[in-house]
């Protein structure tokens, strides 16, 4: 299950970080610090999210 979670993390983290960066840019935060915070938040939030998705896929398969 760890391998599945790591594969999912690579997909979910980039998607979530990119989405949060777009949200920060649309909100008007165009300097480096808010963009880096949004990217870091996306990568941090993706860890439990990918673990939960992997657990659901593993249990339902």
Secondary structure, DSSP 4 states (H G I P E B T S, - for coil): -HHHHHHHHHHHHHHHHHHHHHHHHHTT--SHHHHHHHHHHHHHHHHHHHHHHHHHHHHH-
